[in-house]
Amino acid sequence: MLTQLMRDAAHSVYFSDAWLEDEVLYVPFSGGRVRFDLRARTVTGPSLKGPEITLSLDSLDEFVVDHYERMGDLKTHHFYTVYLSRGDFAMAFQERAKEYFEYHPETSAEYERTCRRVLALPALLGLRAASEKELISGDVRPIYERRRHASAGAGGLGGLVLAGLGLAVWFLLRRR
């Protein structure tokens, strides 16, 4: 699909932390955010040559979702690269997803979230992409919804209740 030089030139981004807000998909990276505007049908972010550019999603010459992997001692490193080009202008964004050989709920969930978000991107943008991996189709908007923080408050209250119970048990056992 892509050459190793193209992969190496890609900007490191965090599809795992991307969110959809007001018809704009924001994908954070160390230099800011890549913005996929679904209404205007544009993508704005750093080009392969450095400066920020805006490309029309409807006039791309090439749109590729590339995947390759490297085996490690404890995990497989999956590299997902999204490449977009039009004429002499190109963008490439990459995220590494780590698949550990030993299952752990948090790390496995992060790996799955990254893979799902990258593989659902063409469906969200309404584009066809060249890819060796099977892309996710259908209504993919829920994949990019922000996590609700309301449950965090309930979890915090539950933690306080448990801490209070623990403290009460400690005092009762200490009195004996």
KOLVEX-437359 format. One record per residue (C-alpha): residue in one letter; x, y, z. Coordinates in nm, 2 decimals. Example, Ala and Ser with C-alpha at 12.3 -4.5 7.8 and 13.67 -1.06 7.14 Angstrom:
2
ronu A x 1.23 y -0.45 z 0.78
ronu S x 1.37 y -0.11 z 0.71
//
This chain:
176
ronu M x 0.00 y 0.00 z 0.00
ronu L x 0.22 y 0.29 z 0.13
ronu T x 0.59 y 0.29 z 0.11
ronu Q x 0.79 y 0.28 z 0.44
ronu L x 0.91 y 0.64 z 0.36
ronu M x 0.55 y 0.76 z 0.34
ronu R x 0.47 y 0.58 z 0.67
ronu D x 0.78 y 0.73 z 0.84
ronu A x 0.69 y 1.08 z 0.72
ronu A x 0.34 y 1.06 z 0.88
ronu H x 0.25 y 1.28 z 1.17
ronu S x 0.18 y 1.09 z 1.49
ronu V x -0.18 y 1.15 z 1.60
ronu Y x -0.43 y 1.00 z 1.85
ronu F x -0.73 y 0.86 z 1.67
ronu S x -0.80 y 0.68 z 2.00
ronu D x -0.88 y 1.03 z 2.15
ronu A x -1.06 y 1.17 z 1.85
ronu W x -1.41 y 1.32 z 1.90
ronu L x -1.70 y 1.44 z 1.69
ronu E x -1.84 y 1.78 z 1.78
ronu D x -2.07 y 2.00 z 1.56
ronu E x -2.00 y 1.79 z 1.25
ronu V x -1.62 y 1.83 z 1.29
ronu L x -1.40 y 1.53 z 1.38
ronu Y x -1.11 y 1.65 z 1.59
ronu V x -0.80 y 1.43 z 1.60
ronu P x -0.54 y 1.55 z 1.85
ronu F x -0.16 y 1.54 z 1.79
ronu S x 0.13 y 1.70 z 1.96
ronu G x 0.11 y 2.01 z 1.74
ronu G x -0.26 y 2.07 z 1.77
ronu R x -0.56 y 1.90 z 1.60
ronu V x -0.64 y 1.76 z 1.26
ronu R x -1.00 y 1.87 z 1.17
ronu F x -1.22 y 1.67 z 0.94
ronu D x -1.52 y 1.91 z 0.87
ronu L x -1.81 y 1.69 z 0.76
ronu R x -2.03 y 1.99 z 0.65
ronu A x -1.76 y 2.17 z 0.45
ronu R x -1.62 y 1.83 z 0.33
ronu T x -1.26 y 1.94 z 0.41
ronu V x -0.96 y 1.82 z 0.62
ronu T x -0.72 y 2.07 z 0.77
ronu G x -0.39 y 1.97 z 0.93
ronu P x -0.02 y 1.95 z 0.87
ronu S x 0.10 y 1.85 z 0.53
ronu L x 0.38 y 1.60 z 0.47
ronu K x 0.60 y 1.90 z 0.39
ronu G x 0.52 y 2.07 z 0.72
ronu P x 0.28 y 2.37 z 0.69
ronu E x -0.09 y 2.33 z 0.76
ronu I x -0.31 y 2.28 z 0.45
ronu T x -0.68 y 2.22 z 0.38
ronu L x -0.78 y 1.96 z 0.13
ronu S x -1.13 y 1.90 z -0.01
ronu L x -1.25 y 1.55 z 0.08
ronu D x -1.45 y 1.54 z -0.25
ronu S x -1.15 y 1.60 z -0.48
ronu L x -0.89 y 1.37 z -0.33
ronu D x -0.66 y 1.17 z -0.57
ronu E x -0.58 y 0.91 z -0.31
ronu F x -0.72 y 0.81 z 0.03
ronu V x -0.55 y 0.51 z 0.20
ronu V x -0.59 y 0.34 z 0.53
ronu D x -0.27 y 0.15 z 0.57
ronu H x -0.18 y -0.11 z 0.83
ronu Y x 0.15 y -0.28 z 0.92
ronu E x 0.27 y -0.45 z 1.24
ronu R x 0.58 y -0.53 z 1.42
ronu M x 0.61 y -0.81 z 1.68
ronu G x 0.76 y -0.72 z 2.02
ronu D x 0.84 y -0.93 z 2.33
ronu L x 0.51 y -0.87 z 2.51
ronu K x 0.29 y -0.72 z 2.24
ronu T x 0.23 y -0.66 z 1.87
ronu H x 0.26 y -0.30 z 1.75
ronu H x 0.00 y -0.22 z 1.49
ronu F x 0.07 y 0.10 z 1.29
ronu Y x -0.23 y 0.26 z 1.12
ronu T x -0.16 y 0.53 z 0.87
ronu V x -0.42 y 0.75 z 0.70
ronu Y x -0.29 y 0.90 z 0.38
ronu L x -0.47 y 1.17 z 0.18
ronu S x -0.34 y 1.35 z -0.13
ronu R x -0.45 y 1.58 z -0.41
ronu G x -0.19 y 1.68 z -0.67
ronu D x 0.13 y 1.79 z -0.50
ronu F x -0.03 y 1.82 z -0.16
ronu A x -0.05 y 1.52 z 0.08
ronu M x -0.12 y 1.45 z 0.45
ronu A x -0.04 y 1.14 z 0.64
ronu F x -0.14 y 1.06 z 1.00
ronu Q x -0.04 y 0.76 z 1.20
ronu E x -0.12 y 0.60 z 1.53
ronu R x 0.04 y 0.30 z 1.69
ronu A x -0.20 y 0.06 z 1.87
ronu K x -0.05 y -0.20 z 2.11
ronu E x -0.20 y -0.54 z 2.12
ronu Y x -0.06 y -0.72 z 2.43
ronu F x -0.03 y -1.10 z 2.42
ronu E x -0.18 y -1.12 z 2.77
ronu Y x -0.53 y -0.99 z 2.79
ronu H x -0.59 y -0.69 z 3.02
ronu P x -0.93 y -0.50 z 3.01
ronu E x -0.78 y -0.15 z 2.99
ronu T x -0.51 y -0.20 z 2.74
ronu S x -0.72 y -0.43 z 2.52
ronu A x -1.00 y -0.17 z 2.52
ronu E x -0.76 y 0.10 z 2.41
ronu Y x -0.63 y -0.12 z 2.13
ronu E x -0.98 y -0.19 z 2.01
ronu R x -1.09 y 0.17 z 2.03
ronu T x -0.79 y 0.28 z 1.82
ronu C x -0.85 y 0.01 z 1.56
ronu R x -1.23 y 0.08 z 1.54
ronu R x -1.18 y 0.46 z 1.50
ronu V x -0.92 y 0.43 z 1.22
ronu L x -1.12 y 0.16 z 1.03
ronu A x -1.44 y 0.36 z 1.07
ronu L x -1.30 y 0.69 z 0.93
ronu P x -1.38 y 0.63 z 0.56
ronu A x -1.75 y 0.56 z 0.65
ronu L x -1.77 y 0.87 z 0.87
ronu L x -1.62 y 1.08 z 0.59
ronu G x -1.84 y 0.91 z 0.32
ronu L x -1.54 y 0.81 z 0.12
ronu R x -1.40 y 0.49 z -0.03
ronu A x -1.05 y 0.41 z 0.09
ronu A x -0.79 y 0.17 z -0.03
ronu S x -0.71 y -0.07 z 0.26
ronu E x -0.59 y -0.41 z 0.32
ronu K x -0.78 y -0.43 z 0.65
ronu E x -1.16 y -0.47 z 0.66
ronu L x -1.31 y -0.12 z 0.71
ronu I x -1.61 y -0.06 z 0.93
ronu S x -1.93 y 0.06 z 0.76
ronu G x -2.27 y 0.17 z 0.85
ronu D x -2.35 y 0.44 z 1.12
ronu V x -2.01 y 0.49 z 1.28
ronu R x -2.09 y 0.82 z 1.45
ronu P x -2.13 y 0.66 z 1.80
ronu I x -1.77 y 0.54 z 1.77
ronu Y x -1.65 y 0.90 z 1.79
ronu E x -1.89 y 1.03 z 2.06
ronu R x -1.72 y 1.19 z 2.36
ronu R x -1.72 y 0.99 z 2.68
ronu R x -1.98 y 1.11 z 2.92
ronu H x -1.84 y 1.24 z 3.25
ronu A x -2.16 y 1.21 z 3.44
ronu S x -2.08 y 0.85 z 3.53
ronu A x -1.75 y 0.96 z 3.68
ronu G x -1.94 y 1.16 z 3.94
ronu A x -2.14 y 0.86 z 4.03
ronu G x -1.83 y 0.65 z 4.05
ronu G x -1.67 y 0.91 z 4.27
ronu L x -1.96 y 0.91 z 4.51
ronu G x -1.95 y 0.53 z 4.51
ronu G x -1.58 y 0.54 z 4.60
ronu L x -1.66 y 0.78 z 4.89
ronu V x -1.93 y 0.55 z 5.02
ronu L x -1.69 y 0.25 z 5.00
ronu A x -1.41 y 0.45 z 5.17
ronu G x -1.65 y 0.55 z 5.45
ronu L x -1.76 y 0.18 z 5.50
ronu G x -1.40 y 0.07 z 5.51
ronu L x -1.32 y 0.34 z 5.77
ronu A x -1.62 y 0.24 z 5.98
ronu V x -1.51 y -0.13 z 5.97
ronu W x -1.15 y -0.03 z 6.06
ronu F x -1.28 y 0.16 z 6.37
ronu L x -1.51 y -0.13 z 6.48
ronu L x -1.22 y -0.38 z 6.45
ronu R x -0.99 y -0.15 z 6.63
ronu R x -1.22 y -0.12 z 6.93
ronu R x -1.22 y -0.49 z 6.99
//
